[in-house]
Amino acid sequence: MKRPLLHQIVHGTCVDLSSEGKGVLRHGKDVVFVDNMFPGEEGDIEVLFAKGDFYFGKIKKLCKISKNRVEPRCKICSSCGGCEFQQLAYSAQLQWKTSKVKEQFRKIAKMDLEVLPTLGMEEPYFYRNKIQMPFGVDQKGNVYCGFYKRNTHVIVPVERCYIEDERAEHILSVLKKLMKAHRVAPYDEDSRKGVLRHALIRTSYYQKQIMLVLVTNVDSFPGRNNFVKAIVSSCPEITTVVQNINTRATNVILGERERVLYGKGYIEDSLCGVQFKISAKSFYQTNPVMTELLYSKAMEAAELKEDDVVFDAYSGIGTIGLIASRSVRNVLSVELVKEAVVDGKENAKRNGIDNFFMYCDDASSFMVRMAEENRHVDVLFMDPPRKGSDERFLKALLKLKPSRVVYVSCDPSTLARDIAYIKDTYEVKSVQPVDMFPHTTHVETVVTLRLR
């Protein structure tokens, strides 16, 4: 295929943002996608490569700058890939996320829906309660940590991250120094040697509790106990330290085995008045402020009644189901990760909730069995992973026919695909985006559906 634009410098104007947040520049009949270029901006673009019918490039020179471009707090946001939008005004980020959701429904589901304005944060910084970083060592033997550059495994060193809980900065700084002092070597992916692969930090929003998870390439290492004592001594804010062992050659961060090295092995937090135990592997939303808003909107959408039977699918540690349980007759909750199910059952006990029944199973398989047994469900909450639901689940939903469905989605494209499958049976009553991840292209959406 002829590629006349490859490695050329082209001049043009950004006319739109793609669903991935890249600037869209048209050069004749060709389309060039450009990182960190916003609508209305004009400049010179170096075309780097082609994929399918499209080109991808980078800015060489900006000749006209958008009124929505701002100076980012983080000077490496473009290179680390964690915050694609820090140079875009927050109000413009929210507007784009609203239009992104609307556009995905139009393109994929063939539905022209009204989408409510995206709900944002008053202070959209330092919001992440889960931080995970790989480690490396430079030529001088100094340990560093950071994020993988987009589409690579090259670590971009980070001293301060403006979307992570501020308490993590001191812990990571201490950890780097103590790794060198205690000769705890960072893991090297190429040689598969070294000790520490990642540090994972989980923080509690409402309680002064912090978990440090040391993800190691080995079951044990010399001086481990002294290393942990030194960490806790330097960082008394840490309430528990867990070692997770991952010896596999994989991109998956956490391994199967773990042991508690200090403290209880978990932290506690609350959402919408319900207390939760959070372990190293628990799925728990990463923005506590916006999670409360997200789940409050989900509860409003469900219009819960005291005689309702609720089914909470893809439930994690049972957050949505446990919150709903205070307003209904009973809740069935299903989650595939066994550690999360253990936490969910314990969360029910610690909150004195006895109408919450949690099962460790595949959500689609469980849903199919419920449909085959003609079980009665009034309300379905579904909060699937990024890939969305599957046809087995949706077919069972159409057979089960709960009167109300609340779909909480982290990906507008798979959301639109799934809604298209059930739109003849269910009417979309509202679409509410929520900005769980400011300065990124991600958006959560709560969709309210009613049986026709």
Secondary structure, 3 states (H helix, E strand, C coil): CCCCCCCCEEEEEEEEECCCCCEEEEECCEEEEECCCCCCCEEEEEEEEEECCEEEEEEEEEEECCCCECCCCCCCHHHHCCCCCCCECHHHHHHHHHHHHHHHHHHHHCCCCCCCCCECCCCCCCCECEEEEEEEECCCCCEEEEEECCCCCCEEECCCCCCECCHHHHHHHHHHHHHHHCCCCECECCCCECCEEEEEEEECCCCCCEEEEEEECCCCCCCHHHHHHHHHHHCCCCCEEEEEECCCCCCCCCCCEEEEEECCCCEEEEECCEEEEECCCCCCCCCHHHHHHHHHHHHHHHCCCCCCEEEEECCCCCHHHHHHHCCCCEEEEEECCHHHHHHHHHHHHHCCCCCEEEEECCHHHHHHHHHHCCCCCCEEEECCCCCCCCHHHHHHHHHHCCCEEEEEECCHHHHHHHHHHHCCCEEEEEEEEECCCCCCCCCEEEEEEEEC
